[in-house]
């Protein structure tokens, strides 16, 4: 429960707290995104290695990304 009248020092303290909380939140979001990216990469690598062990053939043409001709820029 906050007092109805906040003095500038109180507002500044709240502002600093909000900034700190926001920075912490974004740091946690970044860490979570990095964790998910690492997990996905690890799973992809494991799946590719498993596939390579099962079928020791070169990758099919569908596996390589196809390039399209660039569209003209106006």
Steps between C-alpha positions, in 0.01 A plus 500: 500500500662821377441843653273728298768771471834384364800726533745527210753279681230233540411524133866475404541191718194339338633592156835337575323190635291471183807541280682233699203260484463556126870432441477182706191390307668553163812319617287201604319507165833505318634209704183300433522570126867396493415182691223412253729572204771275645246224566364522146849497350597201713185310401557584133862386519403177677231430239744567215761272654241228552386537139860488376561178691185339361544609139860586402393667175555862394214739581222526248462818290187590700713538813696791349327838490408613152577853391252703304590774258496837673204716422579841347505787745326819390 
